């Protein structure tokens, strides 16, 4: 089972992919992404009678998108992949999920996915 997640928008999008079957879920996370993402993923797994151990790879949308949403999502998904010693693939663009699944089929892994914000982060720039 492949876990795929996109946290670039206030609506968190999740897919469970098993072979050619794709189940889609979405959650209006808003500002609750940091507090709720792991619980939301856990509830999806439980509702589908799955456990964390059933996940064989992780696919994640790496941007561009919300600075905070991408950081939270990538941190959680990178940590899951690292802890479980499974591949993690980060891709971008309209076909990000298809590209990630193809790379997983080729047994690739990014090891660590870094965000693509679409512009330089400006968290250290002084406000006027």
C-alpha positions as CSV (number, residue, x, y, z in Angstrom):
1,X,0.0,0.0,0.0
2,X,1.4,3.4,-1.0
3,X,0.5,6.5,1.0
4,X,0.3,9.6,-1.1
5,X,-0.3,13.1,0.5
6,X,-0.6,16.7,-0.8
7,X,-0.5,19.4,1.9
8,X,0.1,22.4,-0.4
9,X,-3.4,23.8,0.2
10,X,-5.6,24.2,3.2
11,X,-7.4,21.1,2.0
12,X,-5.2,18.1,2.7
13,X,-5.5,15.4,0.0
14,X,-4.6,11.8,0.7
15,X,-4.5,8.7,-1.5
16,X,-4.1,5.0,-0.6
17,X,-2.8,3.2,-3.7
18,X,-2.8,-0.6,-4.0
19,X,-1.9,-1.7,-7.4
20,X,-4.3,0.0,-9.8
21,X,-6.8,0.9,-7.1
22,X,-6.7,4.5,-5.7
23,X,-8.7,5.6,-2.8
24,X,-9.0,9.4,-2.3
25,X,-9.7,11.3,0.9
26,X,-9.6,15.0,1.7
27,X,-9.7,17.0,4.9
28,X,-10.3,20.7,5.4
29,X,-7.2,21.1,7.6
30,X,-7.0,24.8,7.5
31,X,-4.7,25.8,10.5
32,X,-5.1,22.4,12.1
33,X,-2.7,20.6,9.8
34,X,0.2,20.4,12.4
35,X,-2.1,19.1,15.2
36,X,-4.2,16.8,13.1
37,X,-2.3,15.3,10.2
38,X,-1.0,12.2,11.9
39,X,-4.4,11.5,13.5
40,X,-6.2,12.0,10.1
41,X,-3.8,9.5,8.5
42,X,-4.3,7.1,11.3
43,X,-8.1,7.3,11.0
44,X,-7.9,6.7,7.2
45,X,-5.8,3.6,7.9
46,X,-8.2,2.3,10.6
47,X,-11.3,2.9,8.5
48,X,-9.7,0.8,5.8
49,X,-8.6,-1.9,8.2
50,X,-5.0,-1.1,7.6
51,X,-2.0,-0.3,9.9
52,X,1.1,1.8,9.5
53,X,2.9,-1.5,8.7
54,X,0.8,-2.0,5.6
55,X,2.5,1.1,4.0
56,X,5.3,0.1,1.6
57,X,6.2,3.5,0.2
58,X,5.3,7.2,0.6
59,X,4.6,9.7,-2.2
60,X,4.4,13.4,-1.4
61,X,3.7,16.6,-3.4
62,X,6.7,18.8,-2.7
63,X,5.3,22.1,-4.1
64,X,4.9,24.8,-4.9
65,X,2.3,25.7,-2.3
66,X,1.8,26.9,1.2
67,X,5.1,27.4,3.0
68,X,3.7,26.1,6.3
69,X,1.6,23.3,4.7
70,X,4.5,21.9,2.7
71,X,6.9,22.0,5.7
72,X,4.4,20.2,7.9
73,X,3.5,17.6,5.3
74,X,7.0,16.9,4.2
75,X,8.2,16.6,7.8
76,X,5.5,14.1,8.7
77,X,5.9,12.0,5.5
78,X,9.7,12.1,5.6
79,X,9.6,11.0,9.2
80,X,7.1,8.1,8.5
81,X,9.3,6.9,5.6
82,X,12.5,7.2,7.7
83,X,11.0,5.4,10.7
84,X,9.6,2.6,8.7
85,X,12.6,2.3,6.4
86,X,10.5,2.6,3.2
87,X,11.0,4.7,0.1
88,X,9.8,8.3,-0.1
89,X,9.3,10.1,-3.4
90,X,8.6,13.8,-3.8
91,X,7.3,15.2,-7.1
92,X,5.6,18.3,-8.4
93,X,3.4,19.4,-11.2
94,X,-0.1,18.3,-12.3
95,X,0.9,14.7,-12.8
96,X,2.9,14.5,-9.5
97,X,1.1,11.3,-8.3
98,X,1.5,9.4,-11.5
99,X,5.2,10.4,-11.6
100,X,5.7,9.4,-8.0
101,X,4.1,6.0,-8.5
102,X,6.2,5.3,-11.6
103,X,9.4,6.1,-9.6
104,X,8.2,3.9,-6.8
105,X,7.6,1.1,-9.3
106,X,11.3,1.6,-10.4
107,X,12.3,1.1,-6.8
108,X,13.6,4.7,-6.5
109,X,13.7,6.7,-3.3
110,X,14.6,10.3,-2.6
111,X,15.6,9.5,0.9
112,X,14.6,12.9,2.0
113,X,12.1,15.2,0.2
114,X,12.8,18.9,0.3
115,X,10.0,21.4,-0.4
116,X,9.7,23.5,-3.5
117,X,8.1,26.7,-2.5
118,X,7.9,28.3,-5.9
119,X,9.8,31.4,-4.7
120,X,12.4,32.2,-2.1
121,X,11.2,31.9,1.5
122,X,11.1,35.3,3.2
123,X,10.6,34.5,6.8
124,X,13.7,36.4,7.8
125,X,13.0,39.6,5.8
126,X,12.1,42.6,7.8
127,X,8.5,43.7,7.5
128,X,7.8,47.4,6.5
